[in-house]
Amino acid sequence: MLFKTRLIPRPLALFGMVTAIMVLIAGSLDMFGIVEPLSTVKGLIALPVGVYEMSLAIWLIVKGFNMSMLNKLRTS
């Protein structure tokens, strides 16, 4: 949704989608017993989502949403 609506920069939204896929992969590897639940490998695969979430939080605190796109969404 953030990618499509352009409320945040597209590279940041794309990074969020990539990290979500990485978390899905880490969970799948754990579910099928390929990696252990608390393994370093699983942690390293899922680590970028933390970077994304902190980046998004900082972006929203400092810059906020793209107001022109937000107003456009409200009127449509």
NORZIQUI-V123668 format. One record per residue. N is the residue number from 1. PHI is phi in whole degrees, -180 to 180 (none if undefined). OMEGA is omega in degrees with one decimal (none if undefined). D_LAST is the distance of its C-alpha to the last C-alpha in whole Angstrom. Layout:
((N/PHI/OMEGA/D_LAST) (N/PHI/OMEGA/D_LAST))
//
This chain:
((1/none/179.7/16) (2/-66/178.4/16) (3/-69/-175.8/18) (4/-69/-176.0/14) (5/-83/179.6/12) (6/61/177.3/15) (7/-74/173.1/15) (8/-128/179.4/19) (9/-58/-177.3/21) (10/-59/178.0/21) (11/-60/178.5/25) (12/-68/177.4/24) (13/-65/178.1/22) (14/-64/176.9/24) (15/-60/177.3/27) (16/-63/178.6/26) (17/-67/178.8/25) (18/-65/-179.7/29) (19/-68/176.6/30) (20/-64/177.2/29) (21/-65/178.5/31) (22/-64/177.3/34) (23/-66/175.9/34) (24/-61/178.5/33) (25/-64/179.7/36) (26/-61/178.3/38) (27/-65/179.0/38) (28/-66/178.0/39) (29/-61/177.0/42) (30/-67/-176.9/43) (31/-61/-178.8/42) (32/-90/174.7/44) (33/75/-179.9/47) (34/-78/174.3/47) (35/-126/178.6/46) (36/-77/-177.0/47) (37/-56/-177.6/45) (38/-111/-176.5/46) (39/-79/177.5/47) (40/-65/-179.3/46) (41/-60/179.6/45) (42/-63/178.4/42) (43/-63/179.8/42) (44/-69/177.7/41) (45/-67/-176.4/39) (46/-88/-176.8/37) (47/-57/-177.9/37) (48/-58/179.0/34) (49/-65/175.8/32) (50/-66/176.8/33) (51/-62/178.5/33) (52/-61/-176.6/29) (53/-64/177.5/29) (54/-68/178.1/31) (55/-63/178.5/29) (56/-64/179.3/25) (57/-61/179.4/27) (58/-64/179.3/28) (59/-59/-177.4/25) (60/-68/177.6/23) (61/-69/-175.1/26) (62/-81/-173.4/27) (63/-105/-175.8/23) (64/78/177.9/21) (65/-74/173.4/17) (66/-69/-172.2/16) (67/-65/179.8/14) (68/-65/177.3/13) (69/-71/178.8/11) (70/-65/177.2/10) (71/-66/177.9/9) (72/-63/178.2/6) (73/-67/-178.8/5) (74/-68/-177.1/6) (75/-84/-178.5/4) (76/-94/none/0))
//
